[in-house]
Every structure is written in C-alpha cells, then in structure tokens.
Amino acid sequence: MKLIADSGSTSTTWILLDKKVLARHETEGFNPYYMDPDVLDIILSKELTAEIAGADVSEIFYYGSGCSTEKNCRIVSKALEAYFPDARVEIQHDLLAAARALLGRQEGIACILGTGSNSCAYDGEKITANVPSLGYMFGDEGSGAYIGRKFLEAYLKKKLAVELLDAFDEEFALSLEDILRSVYNEGNPSGYMASFTHFLAKHEHHDDIKEIILTAFIAFFNESVSKYPKYKQLPVSFVGSVAYYFRHILNEAAWHSGITIGKIEQAPVDGLVRFHL
C-alpha cells in the first residue's frame, strides 16, 4: 500500500492507496522551519487513525511545506521511518506536489497560494526553476499569511472603514497585546495571520478588503510568476485555499498582469492520487 501526505503549516491530509483510495484523514500541519520535530512525532502517534497507523505501508510519498533542504527532509523522514519501519520513504517539497497535481506530465507554471505561497516552472517531469518565496517575514506575497498581515496592519493602524473595524472587534475582541503576542511569541505566526482570511472572505466585497487581496495577488505575480521566461505563454495554475476561495479576485489580478490562468484547485490531494495511481 502507498501512503500520500500533503502537509502544510496548518494541516496535513493523509491518503492510503491500494489501487484505490482506502482511507483519507486530516491532522495538524507540520513545517520543520517553524515547529519542533516532536510535533510530527505527536501527530503520527496521536492523530493518525488506526486504519492508517496499522496499515501495511510499503511506500510513503510525503509532500511538505518547508521540505526544501536536506536537513528538513531528514527531520520528516526520520519520524516516518520510525513509525513505518518497513516503508520506503520519499520526501518532496509541497511545490512538486502542486506541479504533479495540477499539471501531471504537462509543461506549465504551478503555484501555491495557501498559508504560504510559492511557484515553479515545471517541464512535465521535474521543477526547472523556482523563485524563492522567502517565507512570511521576507516574502510570501499573495499567501494567507501575507494577506492576513496586511489586514492586521491596516486594522491596528485604523486604516479600514469603521464598519470593518467594528465587525472585526465584534467577532474577535482582540487587543493589540493579544495580536502581538500571537505573532511574536507563539509557535505558528504564519498560521495565525492566515487564519483571518476567513473573516476577509465574509467581507471580500468591501472595497478595503478587496484592495488588500487584489494588491497581494498582483504582488505575487510581479515578484514570482513574472520571473519565469515563458510566463505569458504558459498557463499558470494554482492550488491552495486562498487561490480557490478568492479565485475571482485572483483572475482579476491575472488580467491586470497579462497572465492566463489554468487550473485553480483547493488542494492537491486529488491530483496526487491520480498521479500516483
């Protein structure tokens, strides 16, 4: 049997395959850049269902945020090998998951817009170019963390319309200290900032909110996608909850940037199932 894991900073989807999907389960996410390795050990021992944990797994394909260095890949593979000692483990960056899921074996540009953002040029077999996303502190344009950060900045500096400020206060009742503590002193700042996209989705038609999201997407096209030589000739496809739920604004940003959108999918797991079957 094969086990596929699609892991982001917020959540991980696990798929057990044997000619067809046998089980599907979601757990907490894991990113080796921001989280202690013990977090993954806890996920494997406490959050996996008995059907997956007890399966006779021969191959594991783990696609994860932060799995872009040998050191980070080793952190993940060590945990998986300890829990599934008889399985061959392959660790790949979540960017390859996006490319395989969206493009299969076709050439194109694949992008992630979820908690974080990333992009690559893909030749149908491998990633041929990648503009580094640099994470939520130095980049991640267009991501949930980036959009959430821009929104929180506007909220804290009272740059939003009064009705938005009141709606946010009514729903969250957060002080300046609450927000700063969550961003600077707790373990998952990108996930925290991205969590406010749920509020933005409810108010996306307000001019202030739309402007934040549209500007973030245009910044993503300018900083990432436009760096690939064939970005105006190849379709640009997206995976991720931010791309999916704000797809009409994403299409508008693409029009402003002279870019043709290909697929927009909420998650790569269905495409990965097709690829690995």
Backbone hydrogen bonds in HBPLUS format (Angstrom, degrees):
<---DONOR---> <-ACCEPTOR-->    atom                        ^
c    i                          cat <-CA-CA->   ^        H-A-AA   ^      H-
h    n   atom  resd res      DA  || num        DHA   H-A  angle D-A-AA Bond
n    s   type  num  typ     dist DA aas  dist angle  dist       angle   num
A0058-SER N   A0001-MET O   2.85 MM  57  5.51 160.5  1.89 146.3 152.2     1
A0059-GLU N   A0001-MET O   3.32 MM  58  6.67 156.8  2.38 153.3 154.6     2
A0002-LYS N   A0017-LEU O   2.92 MM  15  5.04 159.2  1.96 142.7 148.8     3
A0017-LEU N   A0002-LYS O   2.77 MM  15  5.04 171.3  1.77 154.5 157.2     4
A0003-LEU N   A0059-GLU O   2.85 MM  56  6.28 151.7  1.93 153.2 162.8     5
A0061-PHE N   A0003-LEU O   2.86 MM  58  6.26 159.7  1.90 158.2 164.9     6
A0004-ILE N   A0015-ILE O   2.81 MM  11  5.02 166.5  1.83 151.7 155.5     7
A0015-ILE N   A0004-ILE O   2.78 MM  11  5.02 159.3  1.82 151.0 156.9     8
A0005-ALA N   A0061-PHE O   2.93 MM  56  6.31 160.6  1.97 151.3 151.5     9
A0063-TYR N   A0005-ALA O   2.78 MM  58  5.93 176.5  1.78 162.8 164.0    10
A0006-ASP N   A0013-THR O   2.89 MM   7  5.20 162.4  1.92 150.7 156.5    11
A0013-THR N   A0006-ASP O   2.95 MM   7  5.20 161.4  1.99 139.6 141.6    12
A0007-SER N   A0063-TYR O   2.78 MM  56  6.08 174.1  1.79 168.7 170.5    13
A0065-SER N   A0007-SER O   2.88 MM  58  6.22 145.3  2.01 145.1 156.2    14
A0008-GLY N   A0011-SER O   2.90 MM   3  5.45 170.1  1.91 152.0 155.3    15
A0030-PHE N   A0008-GLY O   2.97 MM  22  6.11 127.1  2.25 153.2 157.0    16
A0029-GLY N   A0010-THR O   3.03 MM  19  4.45 133.5  2.25 107.9  99.1    17
A0012-THR N   A0027-THR O   3.00 MM  15  5.22 159.8  2.04 132.0 134.7    18
A0027-THR N   A0012-THR O   2.85 MM  15  5.22 159.2  1.90 151.1 158.1    19
A0014-TRP N   A0025-HIS O   2.77 MM  11  5.23 172.4  1.77 165.7 168.4    20
A0025-HIS N   A0014-TRP O   2.96 MM  11  5.23 156.4  2.01 147.5 154.2    21
A0016-LEU N   A0023-ALA O   2.89 MM   7  5.06 167.4  1.91 145.2 148.7    22
A0022-LEU N   A0016-LEU O   2.72 MM   6  5.39 171.6  1.73 158.8 160.8    23
A0018-ASP N   A0020-LYS O   2.94 MM   2  5.16 155.6  2.00 142.6 150.3    24
A0034-TYR N   A0031-ASN O   3.07 MM   3  5.74 135.8  2.28 117.5 126.9    25
A0035-MET N   A0031-ASN O   2.95 MM   4  5.80 149.9  2.04 162.0 170.7    26
A0039-VAL N   A0036-ASP O   2.89 MM   3  5.68 156.4  1.95 124.7 130.9    27
A0040-LEU N   A0037-PRO O   3.10 MM   3  5.61 126.4  2.40 109.9 120.7    28
A0041-ASP N   A0037-PRO O   3.38 MM   4  6.81 157.4  2.44 146.7 153.0    29
A0042-ILE N   A0038-ASP O   2.94 MM   4  6.21 154.7  2.01 150.1 156.2    30
A0043-ILE N   A0039-VAL O   2.99 MM   4  6.28 155.6  2.05 146.9 153.8    31
A0044-LEU N   A0040-LEU O   2.99 MM   4  6.22 166.1  2.01 154.6 157.1    32
A0045-SER N   A0041-ASP O   3.00 MM   4  6.15 156.3  2.05 145.8 152.6    33
A0046-LYS N   A0042-ILE O   2.77 MM   4  5.57 151.2  1.85 150.5 157.1    34
A0047-GLU N   A0043-ILE O   2.91 MM   4  4.97 150.2  2.00 127.8 136.8    35
A0053-ALA N   A0049-THR O   2.86 MM   4  6.03 175.5  1.87 163.5 164.0    36
A0054-GLY N   A0050-ALA O   2.90 MM   4  5.63 151.4  1.98 139.9 145.8    37
A0055-ALA N   A0052-ILE O   3.18 MM   3  5.20 166.3  2.20 107.6 111.7    38
A0088-ARG N   A0058-SER O   2.84 MM  30  6.09 166.5  1.86 137.9 136.2    39
A0060-ILE N   A0088-ARG O   2.84 MM  28  6.16 156.0  1.89 164.1 162.5    40
A0090-GLU N   A0060-ILE O   2.86 MM  30  6.06 158.9  1.90 159.7 166.6    41
A0062-TYR N   A0090-GLU O   2.91 MM  28  6.19 165.4  1.93 169.0 173.1    42
A0092-GLN N   A0062-TYR O   2.79 MM  30  6.11 166.6  1.80 166.3 168.3    43
A0064-GLY N   A0092-GLN O   2.98 MM  28  6.55 152.6  2.06 159.3 162.0    44
A0067-CYS N   A0064-GLY O   3.21 MM   3  5.44 160.1  2.25 125.9 125.9    45
A0094-ASP N   A0064-GLY O   3.21 MM  30  4.65 135.2  2.43 113.4 108.4    46
A0073-CYS N   A0069-THR O   2.97 MM   4  6.20 163.1  2.00 154.5 159.6    47
A0074-ARG N   A0070-GLU O   2.95 MM   4  6.08 149.2  2.04 144.3 152.5    48
A0075-ILE N   A0071-LYS O   3.13 MM   4  6.45 146.3  2.25 143.2 151.8    49
A0076-VAL N   A0072-ASN O   3.27 MM   4  6.63 158.3  2.32 148.9 152.7    50
A0077-SER N   A0073-CYS O   2.87 MM   4  6.10 170.9  1.88 154.9 158.0    51
A0078-LYS N   A0074-ARG O   2.89 MM   4  5.83 158.8  1.94 145.9 151.2    52
A0079-ALA N   A0075-ILE O   3.42 MM   4  6.62 157.3  2.48 138.8 143.7    53
A0080-LEU N   A0076-VAL O   3.05 MM   4  6.33 164.9  2.07 156.8 161.1    54
A0081-GLU N   A0077-SER O   2.82 MM   4  5.86 162.8  1.84 153.0 157.8    55
A0082-ALA N   A0078-LYS O   3.14 MM   4  6.22 145.5  2.27 137.8 146.2    56
A0083-TYR N   A0079-ALA O   3.22 MM   4  6.45 144.1  2.35 139.5 148.6    57
A0083-TYR N   A0080-LEU O   3.15 MM   3  5.13 122.3  2.50  93.3 107.6    58
A0084-PHE N   A0080-LEU O   2.71 MM   4  5.82 153.1  1.79 154.7 162.8    59
A0087-ALA N   A0084-PHE O   3.20 MM   3  5.67 168.8  2.21 121.7 124.0    60
A0096-LEU N   A0093-HIS O   3.15 MM   3  5.70 134.6  2.36 112.2 121.0    61
A0098-ALA N   A0094-ASP O   3.05 MM   4  6.35 152.3  2.13 141.9 148.0    62
A0099-ALA N   A0095-LEU O   3.03 MM   4  6.34 160.1  2.07 146.9 151.9    63
A0100-ARG N   A0096-LEU O   2.89 MM   4  6.03 171.3  1.89 154.6 156.8    64
A0101-ALA N   A0097-ALA O   2.88 MM   4  5.91 158.3  1.93 147.3 154.2    65
A0102-LEU N   A0098-ALA O   2.87 MM   4  5.86 163.9  1.90 151.0 155.5    66
A0103-LEU N   A0099-ALA O   2.86 MM   4  5.51 158.4  1.91 143.2 150.6    67
A0104-GLY N   A0100-ARG O   3.05 MM   4  4.64 137.7  2.23 112.1 121.1    68
A0106-GLN N   A0103-LEU O   2.87 MM   3  5.25 153.8  1.93 130.0 138.9    69
A0108-GLY N   A0122-TYR O   3.03 MM  14  5.51 157.2  2.08 153.3 155.1    70
A0122-TYR N   A0108-GLY O   2.94 MM  14  5.51 161.7  1.97 175.2 174.1    71
A0109-ILE N   A0235-PRO O   3.36 MM 126  6.49 164.5  2.39 167.1 165.4    72
A0237-SER N   A0109-ILE O   2.90 MM 128  6.24 166.2  1.92 171.8 168.3    73
A0110-ALA N   A0120-CYS O   3.04 MM  10  5.52 146.1  2.16 148.9 158.0    74
A0120-CYS N   A0110-ALA O   2.89 MM  10  5.52 136.0  2.09 153.7 165.9    75
A0111-CYS N   A0237-SER O   2.86 MM 126  6.07 137.6  2.04 145.6 159.3    76
A0239-VAL N   A0111-CYS O   2.99 MM 128  6.36 141.0  2.14 145.4 156.5    77
A0112-ILE N   A0118-ASN O   2.88 MM   6  5.10 163.7  1.91 138.8 140.4    78
A0118-ASN N   A0112-ILE O   3.08 MM   6  5.10 144.5  2.21 135.4 137.6    79
A0113-LEU N   A0239-VAL O   2.98 MM 126  6.30 160.2  2.02 153.1 159.2    80
A0242-VAL N   A0113-LEU O   3.13 MM 129  5.47 124.3  2.45 137.6 148.7    81
A0243-ALA N   A0113-LEU O   3.24 MM 130  5.33 151.8  2.33 145.5 141.7    82
A0114-GLY N   A0116-GLY O   2.88 MM   2  5.12 166.2  1.90 170.9 166.5    83
A0144-GLY N   A0114-GLY O   2.60 MM  30  5.63 164.8  1.62 164.9 165.5    84
A0145-ALA N   A0115-THR O   2.99 MM  30  5.45 157.9  2.04 140.9 141.6    85
A0121-ALA N   A0129-ALA O   2.92 MM   8  5.12 159.4  1.96 140.2 145.5    86
A0128-THR N   A0121-ALA O   2.85 MM   7  5.58 155.2  1.91 141.2 149.3    87
A0123-ASP N   A0126-LYS O   3.12 MM   3  5.89 163.1  2.15 164.6 163.7    88
A0140-ASP N   A0133-SER O   2.97 MM   7  5.23 147.1  2.08 142.5 147.9    89
A0139-GLY N   A0135-GLY O   2.87 MM   4  5.43 139.7  2.03 161.1 168.7    90
A0143-SER N   A0140-ASP O   3.08 MM   3  5.66 161.1  2.11 142.4 143.9    91
A0147-ILE N   A0143-SER O   2.89 MM   4  6.09 170.5  1.90 153.0 155.8    92
A0148-GLY N   A0144-GLY O   2.80 MM   4  5.80 158.7  1.84 143.1 150.3    93
A0149-ARG N   A0145-ALA O   2.87 MM   4  5.97 150.1  1.96 139.7 148.0    94
A0150-LYS N   A0146-TYR O   2.96 MM   4  6.23 161.3  2.00 151.2 155.8    95
A0151-PHE N   A0147-ILE O   2.89 MM   4  6.12 153.8  1.96 147.8 155.7    96
A0152-LEU N   A0148-GLY O   2.86 MM   4  6.05 166.6  1.88 150.6 154.2    97
A0153-GLU N   A0149-ARG O   2.90 MM   4  6.06 156.7  1.96 147.9 154.6    98
A0154-ALA N   A0150-LYS O   3.04 MM   4  6.25 159.1  2.09 141.8 147.2    99
A0155-TYR N   A0151-PHE O   2.78 MM   4  6.07 155.5  1.84 153.4 161.5   100
A0156-LEU N   A0152-LEU O   2.82 MM   4  5.95 172.9  1.83 154.3 156.0   101
A0157-LYS N   A0153-GLU O   3.05 MM   4  6.10 145.8  2.17 143.0 151.8   102
A0159-LYS N   A0154-ALA O   2.77 MM   5  4.86 170.4  1.78 154.5 154.7   103
A0158-LYS N   A0155-TYR O   3.04 MM   3  5.04 160.5  2.08 106.0 110.5   104
A0164-LEU N   A0161-ALA O   3.03 MM   3  5.45 130.5  2.28 108.2 120.8   105
A0165-LEU N   A0161-ALA O   3.10 MM   4  6.48 161.4  2.14 155.7 161.4   106
A0166-ASP N   A0162-VAL O   2.90 MM   4  6.12 161.4  1.94 154.3 159.3   107
A0167-ALA N   A0163-GLU O   3.02 MM   4  6.07 153.9  2.09 133.6 141.1   108
A0168-PHE N   A0164-LEU O   2.93 MM   4  6.09 160.4  1.97 151.4 156.1   109
A0169-ASP N   A0165-LEU O   3.00 MM   4  6.18 164.5  2.02 147.6 152.1   110
A0170-GLU N   A0166-ASP O   2.91 MM   4  6.07 157.0  1.97 148.7 155.0   111
A0171-GLU N   A0167-ALA O   3.08 MM   4  6.25 151.0  2.17 142.1 149.2   112
A0172-PHE N   A0168-PHE O   2.90 MM   4  5.97 163.7  1.93 159.4 163.3   113
A0173-ALA N   A0169-ASP O   2.90 MM   4  4.68 133.4  2.12 115.5 129.8   114
A0179-ILE N   A0175-SER O   3.16 MM   4  6.49 163.1  2.19 155.1 157.5   115
A0180-LEU N   A0176-LEU O   3.00 MM   4  6.20 174.1  2.00 158.3 160.0   116
A0181-ARG N   A0177-GLU O   2.93 MM   4  5.90 157.3  1.98 145.3 151.8   117
A0182-SER N   A0178-ASP O   3.10 MM   4  6.27 157.7  2.15 144.9 150.6   118
A0183-VAL N   A0179-ILE O   2.99 MM   4  6.23 152.6  2.07 151.3 159.0   119
A0184-TYR N   A0180-LEU O   2.90 MM   4  5.90 168.6  1.91 151.6 155.0   120
A0185-ASN N   A0181-ARG O   2.86 MM   4  5.12 151.3  1.94 134.9 142.5   121
A0192-TYR N   A0188-ASN O   3.02 MM   4  6.29 153.6  2.10 151.8 160.1   122
A0193-MET N   A0189-PRO O   2.96 MM   4  6.17 169.4  1.97 154.3 155.9   123
A0194-ALA N   A0190-SER O   2.94 MM   4  6.05 157.8  1.99 145.6 152.6   124
A0195-SER N   A0191-GLY O   3.03 MM   4  6.07 131.0  2.27 135.9 147.3   125
A0195-SER N   A0192-TYR O   3.16 MM   3  5.22 134.1  2.38  96.0 108.5   126
A0196-PHE N   A0193-MET O   3.38 MM   3  6.02 161.1  2.42 113.2 117.6   127
A0197-THR N   A0194-ALA O   3.03 MM   3  5.75 169.0  2.04 123.4 126.2   128
A0199-PHE N   A0196-PHE O   3.09 MM   3  5.29 123.7  2.42 100.4 113.2   129
A0200-LEU N   A0196-PHE O   3.10 MM   4  6.49 158.0  2.15 146.2 152.7   130
A0201-ALA N   A0197-THR O   2.84 MM   4  5.98 148.2  1.94 142.9 150.5   131
A0202-LYS N   A0199-PHE O   3.12 MM   3  5.37 129.9  2.39 100.7 113.1   132
A0203-HIS N   A0200-LEU O   2.99 MM   3  5.10 141.4  2.14 100.8 112.5   133
A0206-HIS N   A0203-HIS O   3.01 MM   3  5.68 162.4  2.04 120.8 126.6   134
A0210-LYS N   A0206-HIS O   2.93 MM   4  6.13 175.2  1.93 168.7 170.3   135
A0211-GLU N   A0207-ASP O   2.98 MM   4  5.99 155.9  2.04 144.1 150.6   136
A0212-ILE N   A0208-ASP O   3.27 MM   4  6.50 151.8  2.36 138.3 144.7   137
A0213-ILE N   A0209-ILE O   3.10 MM   4  6.42 165.7  2.12 158.1 160.9   138
A0214-LEU N   A0210-LYS O   2.79 MM   4  5.87 171.8  1.80 158.4 161.3   139
A0215-THR N   A0211-GLU O   2.99 MM   4  5.87 162.9  2.02 141.2 146.7   140
A0216-ALA N   A0212-ILE O   3.07 MM   4  6.18 148.7  2.17 138.2 146.9   141
A0217-PHE N   A0213-ILE O   3.00 MM   4  6.30 156.0  2.06 153.1 158.8   142
A0218-ILE N   A0214-LEU O   2.98 MM   4  6.23 163.2  2.01 154.3 159.0   143
A0219-ALA N   A0215-THR O   2.97 MM   4  6.10 152.6  2.05 141.9 149.6   144
A0220-PHE N   A0216-ALA O   3.03 MM   4  6.32 145.6  2.15 139.3 148.6   145
A0221-PHE N   A0217-PHE O   2.98 MM   4  6.37 160.0  2.02 153.6 157.8   146
A0222-ASN N   A0218-ILE O   2.92 MM   4  6.15 159.8  1.96 149.9 155.7   147
A0223-GLU N   A0219-ALA O   2.82 MM   4  5.87 164.3  1.85 151.5 155.9   148
A0224-SER N   A0220-PHE O   2.88 MM   4  5.59 151.4  1.96 146.0 152.5   149
A0226-SER N   A0221-PHE O   2.88 MM   5  5.88 157.9  1.93 167.0 167.2   150
A0227-LYS N   A0224-SER O   3.22 MM   3  5.75 160.6  2.26 114.6 120.5   151
A0228-TYR N   A0225-VAL O   3.18 MM   3  6.00 173.8  2.19 126.2 128.0   152
A0231-TYR N   A0228-TYR O   3.14 MM   3  5.40 153.2  2.22 128.6 124.8   153
A0233-GLN N   A0230-LYS O   3.00 MM   3  5.19 145.6  2.12 106.1 116.7   154
A0234-LEU N   A0230-LYS O   2.96 MM   4  6.01 158.1  2.01 169.4 172.0   155
A0236-VAL N   A0260-THR O   2.96 MM  24  6.20 160.2  2.00 157.0 163.5   156
A0262-GLY N   A0236-VAL O   2.87 MM  26  5.24 164.6  1.89 119.8 120.8   157
A0238-PHE N   A0263-LYS O   2.74 MM  25  6.06 161.9  1.77 149.8 155.0   158
A0265-GLU N   A0238-PHE O   2.89 MM  27  6.27 161.2  1.93 146.5 150.6   159
A0240-GLY N   A0265-GLU O   2.95 MM  25  6.50 139.4  2.12 146.4 159.0   160
A0244-TYR N   A0240-GLY O   2.98 MM   4  6.17 158.4  2.03 150.3 157.3   161
A0245-TYR N   A0241-SER O   2.90 MM   4  5.94 176.3  1.90 153.2 154.4   162
A0246-PHE N   A0242-VAL O   3.13 MM   4  5.90 146.1  2.25 140.3 148.4   163
A0249-ILE N   A0246-PHE O   3.08 MM   3  5.49 124.4  2.40 107.4 120.8   164
A0250-LEU N   A0246-PHE O   2.91 MM   4  6.19 152.5  1.98 149.5 158.6   165
A0251-ASN N   A0247-ARG O   2.81 MM   4  6.01 154.0  1.88 146.6 152.3   166
A0252-GLU N   A0248-HIS O   3.18 MM   4  6.36 147.9  2.29 132.1 140.4   167
A0253-ALA N   A0249-ILE O   2.91 MM   4  6.21 155.9  1.96 149.1 155.4   168
A0254-ALA N   A0250-LEU O   2.90 MM   4  6.15 152.5  1.97 147.3 155.2   169
A0255-TRP N   A0251-ASN O   2.98 MM   4  6.23 152.8  2.06 143.9 150.8   170
A0256-HIS N   A0252-GLU O   3.05 MM   4  6.38 158.0  2.10 148.5 153.8   171
A0257-SER N   A0253-ALA O   3.04 MM   4  6.25 136.3  2.24 137.8 149.9   172
A0257-SER N   A0254-ALA O   3.03 MM   3  4.93 124.5  2.35  91.8 106.9   173
A0258-GLY N   A0254-ALA O   2.91 MM   4  6.02 105.8  2.48 141.3 158.8   174
A0259-ILE N   A0254-ALA O   2.92 MM   5  4.91 177.1  1.92 142.4 143.4   175
A0258-GLY N   A0255-TRP O   3.25 MM   3  5.15 162.6  2.28 101.9 107.2   176
A0272-LEU N   A0268-PRO O   2.87 MM   4  6.07 151.5  1.95 156.4 166.0   177
A0273-VAL N   A0269-VAL O   2.87 MM   4  6.11 150.1  1.96 148.6 156.4   178
A0274-ARG N   A0270-ASP O   3.10 MM   4  6.41 161.3  2.13 146.2 150.4   179
A0275-PHE N   A0271-GLY O   2.95 MM   4  6.18 156.6  2.01 143.4 150.2   180
A0276-HIS N   A0272-LEU O   2.89 MM   4  6.05 165.3  1.91 152.6 155.3   181
A0277-LEU N   A0273-VAL O   2.91 MM   4  5.94 137.6  2.09 146.9 157.5   182
